[in-house]
Amino acid sequence: MLEIMGDLVVLAVLLAAITGFFTIAGRAASKTKTRLDDLVLEKIRTPVYASAFAFTGYLVAEQYFSDALLLGYGHSMWSFIVFTLLGAMLINRAIVAVIKWYVKDFASRTKTKIDMTLITTMSRASWLFVYSVAILIIFGTMGIDIGPILAGLGIAGLAVALALQEPLGNLFAGLHMIADKPIRVGDYIRIEKEDVEGTIEEIGWRSVRILTNANNEIIIPNSRMAQAVIKNYGRPSEDSNVSISVSAAYESDQEKVRKMLEGIALEVAGESSFADQSFTPKVVLSDISGGILTFLIIFKIKGYRNRFAIWEQVRDKVLRKFKKGKVKAAYNTIRIVE
């Protein structure tokens, strides 16, 4: 009876010490800028408390069941199994806490929606790896030959890798884009081979979602994005130069057309909220072949996606002033030069 009371006292002391540790550590963690320490403490609480009860159980077994066998193994072996599994639980929970913190922290920094599928998949992979290692350690300690098990796991892993080749390719391509950061949510991009242009809505672990100017969503696998040549109009800044081509008949007065276009350019730059007011639009004669005079009006605008608004204003003013000034417009008079 006294031995049991002593074990209960040991349990009470352990629980008090653990509670004190988590209280002090929790207060210290709450003062830090990161949530990582709070998540880790929250996750490891259960296995740490469970270890106190397991240790008390070991003491009781040592006193009263030292010679007893269960399935051919004594209490020391079973205690080792319990503590190994509790250690695996603690390590796995700490890893899961880090995964959740990193994914949520990345999402907040890049304004990306949190993909719960990614968290679930990585958490399950962590669980499988950690507990597989723990079980192999237990089998090795019990004297069970783990060589065939390792060989079987290797073959199974190869089969799974082949079966998941495409999903894994998308996953690693996504991780590469996250680390390299060639694109960000909100960037306006163009993918030449895919003939896709639009604003990046979301960067996930499987695909990138792009919203086009027609308000359609295009979903492209990460593996294809990683291999594509991407023109990012959001880098190094949102400001972009846009050239609008205006054509007139060859017999038109060059200076008259130039001054007319310079006036139009200044009007549009002054009226449009998308034009950079610090930049004076330029008008240059770029081509005189094919029986036409081709001028370029160069604007500096805020966001390449807004070039169509500038083009529309230029088009309306050019058509109106060409008609008023009796300037003969050429075929395909006004267009954006990419």
PyMOL commands that set and color helices and strands:
alter all, ss='L'
color gray80, all
select helices_A, chain A and resi 2-30+36-64+75-110+116-141+147-163+165-180+222-227+254-271+304-324
alter helices_A, ss='H'
color red, helices_A
select strands_A, chain A and resi 188-191+196-203+207-212+217-221+230-232+239-249+282-287+292-302+329-337
alter strands_A, ss='S'
color yellow, strands_A
deselect
rebuild
show_as cartoon
